[in-house]
Amino acid sequence: MQKKIFLNEKDIPKEWYNIQADMPHPLPPPLHPGTGEPITPDMLAPIFPMNLIEQEVSTERWIKIPEEVLEKLLMWRPSPLYRAYALEKFLGTPAKIYFKNEGVSPPGSHKPNTAIPQVYYNKVFGIKRISTETGAGQWGSALAFACNQFGLESKVYMVRVSYNQKPYRRIMMETWGSHCVPSPSPDTNAGRKFLEGNPEHPGSLGIAISEAIEDAVTSKDTRYSLGSVLNHVLMHQTIIGLEAQKQMAIAGDYPDIVIGCCGGGSNFAGLAFPYARDKIHGKNLRLIAVEPTSCPTMTKGAYVYDFGDTAQTTPLLPMYSLGSGFIPPGIHAGGLRYHGMAPLVSRLITDGLIEARAYNQLETFAAGLTFARTEGFIPAPETNHAIACVIEEAKKAKEEGKEKVILLNWSGHGIIDLAAYDAYISGKLTDYAFPDEEIKKLTEKLKKIA
Ligand SMILES: Cc1ncc(COP(=O)(O)O)c(C=O)c1O
């Protein structure tokens, strides 16, 4: 019985996988909201450094990971792959459950897999300061950590509801030398506008993105960094799946089902895209992307052109969306409260390569507790969504008497989210499904993509 499968440091992947090289249908281009024409790389130059813009539009299959980036990733990578024997036993399932533990990074999630390369490319381009948004604080803390590693300044706009719920994330960012403010903030035009309407505005990822972009384009030597959604971000995360493929080969298994939770799509894509490549080339497996019923972007949203932020300053992205005006309720999985979905994940859903599923808040925390009480590690509330799906699939395997192999992206630990567990255990959490009529209202005017 082998509980953990490690890779040697020398076997860390040296290239990222770019799924744009293998997609059955290419991505529709992002559009300029004014002209409706495809945007060109130079239009993104005030927001991102050109070396990352080049990665965003690249269709090269493999992109070399710079030595300086690998050196930093080795602080916690390759991450261990675990076999969840105790969870399997508790469920009485014939399924074999594996999980890739991304909670071992210094900030505690998969997010530094892209924070480190993004900050590196900004530094190489001569940028001195980075602005960003954060939901639950996982991305903000990852960016603060990465900026500290490479000696850049950072400012993080944190969705107010999470800022209030999760003070320890702010303290982590400050420990790494970052400046973190609640969003909407009085520091930007976008923030001031939302505060005028409601001084206690709970905020949303869409609003925080608007603030961080405004900061980048109006400040000296500053660029913006996004923790998910974009092509290059998903590509940086593929190191997870590339490692997992080597580790699963050591275990002598191949997954029937790959599962990850989805906020903007990056941790799911990170594990699933190398397997999606196998699927495109004929392998028979299922890839399941999991979201909350309170923010049902993939399961109830429309496949449209929409803005990436609430103040409508970004290009129009081809994605599943609930409408950029969507203000999600304050559920505890702050990292899953985004109105859109990565264009790459969205496209692969329309191609039938990825399935989407939604779970209620209470069943996700029940799943998280089951995991913590069997495997020991306390998962992030976002990760609990994927665990709920793993448990459902493992129970199905039991009913069908099939020895399925299930692979989970354990995207982060929940040690800094214990207030959410406290609320669940003391019966204060409720379920919430975003009403269908509201979604219809928010999306009916958006341009549908065939
Ligand atoms: C632990 C964890 N898992 C998952 C997510 C979802 O984000 P993404 O879909 O970009 O991986 C987040 C976002 O903050 C997170 O913190």
PDBQT file of the ligand as one rigid body, heavy atoms in Angstrom, charges set to zero:
ROOT
HETATM    1  C1  LIG A 501      -8.459  26.935  -2.932  1.00  0.00    +0.000 C 
HETATM    2  C2  LIG A 501      -9.072  27.419  -4.206  1.00  0.00    +0.000 A 
HETATM    3  N1  LIG A 501      -9.544  26.517  -5.075  1.00  0.00    +0.000 NA
HETATM    4  C3  LIG A 501     -10.136  26.904  -6.212  1.00  0.00    +0.000 A 
HETATM    5  C4  LIG A 501     -10.291  28.238  -6.541  1.00  0.00    +0.000 A 
HETATM    6  C5  LIG A 501     -11.008  28.596  -7.792  1.00  0.00    +0.000 C 
HETATM    7  O1  LIG A 501     -10.282  29.296  -8.693  1.00  0.00    +0.000 OA
HETATM    8  P1  LIG A 501      -9.855  28.707 -10.111  1.00  0.00    +0.000 P 
HETATM    9  O2  LIG A 501     -11.105  28.179 -10.746  1.00  0.00    +0.000 OA
HETATM   10  O3  LIG A 501      -9.263  29.798 -10.836  1.00  0.00    +0.000 OA
HETATM   11  O4  LIG A 501      -8.892  27.634  -9.812  1.00  0.00    +0.000 OA
HETATM   12  C6  LIG A 501      -9.793  29.219  -5.676  1.00  0.00    +0.000 A 
HETATM   13  C7  LIG A 501      -9.904  30.656  -6.000  1.00  0.00    +0.000 C 
HETATM   14  O5  LIG A 501      -9.582  31.525  -5.262  1.00  0.00    +0.000 OA
HETATM   15  C8  LIG A 501      -9.170  28.799  -4.480  1.00  0.00    +0.000 A 
HETATM   16  O6  LIG A 501      -8.683  29.697  -3.625  1.00  0.00    +0.000 OA
ENDROOT
TORSDOF 0
